[in-house]
Amino acid sequence: MKMRLNRFIARSGYCSRRKADQLIEMGKVKVNGKVVKDFGYRVDTEKDRVEIDGKLIKLELKKVYIKLYKPRGYLTQLGKDKFGRKTLTDLFKEVGIKDNVFPAGRLDYESEGLLLLTNDGDFANMIMHPKSKIKKTYVVKVKGRVNLESFNRMRKGALLEDGFIKPDEIKILKKGKNYTWLEITIHSGKKRIIRRFTKYFGYPVERLIRTRIGSIELGSLKEKEWKYIDEKIINRMSKSK
C-alpha cells in the first residue's frame, strides 16, 4: 500500500503528523537509505525502509489512547532534558506506562492535569491543529480577588502580543482573601495562553489544572494516575470534528 511519508510516520506512533513534517524538513528521515525532504513522498508500506535518526520505523497496528494526570515539575516531552529537569520519559517509568506513546499536545512544566497520550498520529494532529478548535477547560487559581469589572473585561477578551484571545467560557468558582479560583474554557492552543491571559488583567497564575480536552475529562484521576480511553470515545470525538 502506498502512503504519504508524513502520514506513515504519524501512523507508526513515532510522533504527530505536524512533528513528522518538521523531522522531514530537518533532513532526519531516510527512505531506503536516502534522505527525503518531501512531505508528500509516497512510500510503499510493505517494501520501503523508513528511518528517523537511524531508527527503523514501522506501522503501529494497535492504537492506544491514555489519559494521564501530569503533576507539576515535568516537561511535556520525551527523552532527556539538557538542564536535568524531569520529562515524560521519567514519569512513564514512575507510573508504569510501557506503551510506545507520545503526548497529544503540551502542558507547561509548572502546570498539571489532563494530558492525552497516544500512538495515533492522526488523532494527535486533530487535538493540536488550530483548525480543529478543540476546547480545553482549566481550573485556575490566580493571585488576588478578581472584581466584577475585571471579570467582565476577561469575558470580552484581550489583545495579547500574538493576537486577540477571548475565552469560550469563564466563571468564578471561589474567592479567598488573596486569591480567586476561575474556570476557563478556551480553544486556543497558543503557548502559555491561560497564564498570559490572566496576567494581562493583573492576576498572575498560582496554580493551573487542565480538567478537560474536548469530550475527555480528567474525572477522578489524581496526580500520576492514568487509564486507557475506550476507542469508541475517541471515534466519537474524531467524527464530531
N, C-alpha and C positions, 0 to 999 in steps of 0.2 A: 504494500500500500504506500502511495506517495503522500507526503505531508510537509507543510511548510516547516522550515528549520526551527523558527521560534516557537511554533506550536508543539513540535516534537519535544523540545526541551521542557516546555511547560507541562506537557503530558507525562513526562518522565518523573515528575515530582521533584526535580532539582531546584526549581525556582518558579516565580511567576513569569508570565509572558513579557511583561514590561522589563523585568530584570534580565530575561533572556536576550531581549533586544540590546540591552546595554553590554552584555557579555560578547555578543556577536560583533557589535560596533567596536569594542576594545580589542578585537582580534584574538579572543581567548577560546574560540570554538573552531574545532577542526572536523572536517568530514573526510573520512578515508585518508587521513594524514595531512590534508591541506587546509589552511586557514580559509574560512568562508566568512565574508562580512556582509552578505546579502540576506536580510531578514526573510525574504520570500523564497530563498533557495529551497527546492523540494528534495527531500531525502526519501530514499526507499527504506521504510521501517524494518524490512526483513533482511536487506543486504548491506546497507551503508553502516559504517562505523563512525559514531559521533563521540567526540571527546571534548571535555572542558577542563582546561589546565591539566591535561594528561589523564583525566578520569573518564573512563568509559561510561556513557550514558545510555540507559535502556528504558523502554516504556514501562511505566508502573501499571500493573494490571489491576490491583485493588486500590480504590480510592479511600482515603482516610480523612476524617474530619474530627477535630478535637477542640473543645473549649477549655481554656485554662485561666485560672485566676493568677495573673502575674503580679508578684509583690513589687514594691518599690526596691530599687537597688539592683536592677538587672537591665542590661541593654537588650533591645529587641533586635538581636542579630545572632547569627550562628558563628561558631568559631571562637577565636580568642580576641580580646581587646588589647590594643597596643599599650594601653595605660593600666592594664591589670584589673579592670572592672569586670564583674560577673556578667555573663551573657546567657542567652537561652540554652546554649550547649551545657553550661554548668547547671542550669535549672532543670533541664531534662534528666540529667544524671541524678539530681537530688530527689526528683519526684517519680522517677521510673518510667518516663516516656521513651520507648525504644523504637517507635515508628520513625521512618525516614520522612519527616515533615518539616515545613518551614512556615514562618508567620505570614498570614494574610493581612498585611498592614503593619502598623507600628504602634507602640505605646511608649511614651517617654521614660527615660531612666528613673525619674522621680515619681512617675505615675503608676497606678495599679489598676487591677480589674480585668475585664474580659479581653482575652486575646484569642483569636482563632488560628488554629494550626491545621495544615493540610498538605497533601502531596498532589493536589489538583490545581494545576497552574491556571486553568480557565476560571475556576471558582475564585481563586485568589485575585486574578485580574479584575473580575467583576466587583469584588469587595473594594479594591483600591482605586479603580478608574473613576475619575471625577464625573464622567458621563452617567455612571450608574446612580449617582446621588443617593447612596446608601446612608440612611440616617443612623447616627450613633448618639447614645444617651450617656451623660456623665453626671455623677453626683459630686459636687464641688464645694469644698469649704474654703471661703475666702476671708481674708483679714478685714475686719471692720463690719459694722452694721449697715447693710445696704438699705438706703432710704427709698421712699417712693419715687422721688424724682430720678434718682439713678436707675432704679429698676425700670421705669418707663423708657428711659433712654436706651437701656440694654435691649428692651423689646424691639426698639426701632432699628437697632444695628449700629455698626461703627465702621468708619473708613480707616482701615489699618494700612500699614506700609505696602502691603501686597494686594490690596483691594477691599471692597466693601463686604462686610460679613454681617449677616442677620440670623439669629437663632431660629430654628423651626418652632421651637417651644422653649420657654424659660419660666421657672416658677421658684418661689422662695419656699424652702422646706422648713427651715428653723432659724431663729436668730438667738445669738447669745450676747453676752456683754461686749465682746470684742471680735465677734465672728458672725458669719452667715453661711448657712448651707443652701446651695442652689441646685436645682436640677436643670440641666441644659441639654437640649436635643439639637443636633446640627448635622448637616450632610457634607460640610466641607472637610476635606482631608488634609488641609494645609498644616504645615508643621507647627506644633505647639499652639494651635489655634485657640483653644479654650484659655490657656494661660495668658496669651497676648490680648484676648478679648476682654477678660475681666480686669486685667491690669490697666487697660486703656481708660477704664472708668474709675481707677483709683483703688481697686480691690484685688491685690495680688493673691494668687492661689496658695493655700497652705496644705491642702490635700485634694487629690483628684482621683476619682474612681470611675472607670468606664463600666456601665451596667448593661448595655445593650448594643448590638450591631444588627441592624435590620430587624428580623424577627427572632434573632437568637439572643437570649437573656443570660446574664451571669447566674441568676437564680440563687440557690442556696450555697453555691461554691464558696469556700473560704480560701484564704491565701495558700498558694501552692497546690490546691486541689484541681483536678481535671476530670473530664469524662468525654467519651465518644459521643458524637452527634449523629443521630439517625439520618441516613442519606435521603430519606423521604422529606425531611425538613429542609435539607439543602436544595433538593429538586424544586420544592415549592417556592423557595426563596429565589432561585435562579429563574423560574418561569415568570415570576412577578416583575422581572426587570425587562 
